[in-house]
Amino acid sequence: MIKDFEMKEGTQQPPAAILNNAYFEEKCIKPLCQMYLRSINPDVPEFERERQKVGNTWELTNVHLQLDPYKPYLSIFGRPFKHDYLDREHKWYMSQDLSIKGWMDDIKIWNFCASKDDKQEINSNYGWCVFSEENGSQYENCLQKLKADKNTREALMIYTRPSIHKDAIENGKHDFICTISAHVMIRDNCLLYTVTQRSCDVVSGLSFDFPWHCFVYQMLYEELKETYPDLHVGYIYYDIHSLHVYERSEQLILKYIANKIDSYSGAPAFNPFTIGQYFWKRYNEVVGTKEEK
């Protein structure tokens, strides 16, 4: 672990350049929006509309992503990135404090996740998960495996644990750790980092989880360069079992679609969304009045 290490942006590049935001938009955001539109379109048969949702989410399953670890900031549904929140969360992660008190206790979602006793503890402090001795020094073990054997398949950082089924609800918690592991390999002299995640909220999860993994990737890369000076930057791969957007983010979806329709007004043939009056009716109900273009 490098003390006071700071994440960088755009200083390195993988073998094939990836524009993370454009790639993610095509791979995930547009399919989720298509799913949303089908779920509210009265011309779609009812059984088909119902199939578009899982509970209170629109969901993509078994998503595989390949991302550039030096482009950490994703624009989700066109929303400006919240750097101030990321800075706060990162400081808390690096403290390895399992309590949200004094760190994130003014954030609604973390209060929901935390224990309902005076400790206000959670399980998902990712700094604790990978850096703490209490959780098995996952980062250090991963680093040493790679330094000892460039071809290893054992360089894992394991975030969750067998007892999570009970730990997730202990003392009123609601915190079943979303990230399962990060598996790191060196292949073709490139550093490859694969995140396996059981569940990920597009809006409030991936936005801030991805920069975290970029941070860990970059730190590993710098430390491994001491052993392998000619090591190249590779990719962060994401295997997400459930990538979803909640009903509470519906306004973001509607605004994103409306803005896309505006941007394609001069070239309607390239518009990825087919909509009707039903869309503007829903837009006016959720967002506010907007005349149809």
Secondary structure as UniProt FT lines:
FT   TURN            3..4
FT   HELIX           20..24
FT   HELIX           25..29
FT   HELIX           30..40
FT   TURN            42..43
FT   HELIX           46..51
FT   STRAND          53..54
FT   TURN            55..56
FT   STRAND          57..67
FT   TURN            69..70
FT   HELIX           76..78
FT   HELIX           83..95
FT   TURN            101..106
FT   HELIX           108..113
FT   TURN            118..119
FT   HELIX           126..131
FT   TURN            133..136
FT   HELIX           138..148
FT   TURN            150..151
FT   STRAND          156..158
FT   TURN            162..163
FT   HELIX           164..167
FT   TURN            168..169
FT   HELIX           170..172
FT   STRAND          179..187
FT   TURN            188..189
FT   STRAND          190..197
FT   STRAND          200..201
FT   HELIX           202..206
FT   HELIX           207..224
FT   TURN            225..227
FT   TURN            229..230
FT   STRAND          232..246
FT   HELIX           247..249
FT   HELIX           250..263
FT   TURN            264..266
FT   HELIX           268..270
FT   HELIX           277..286
//
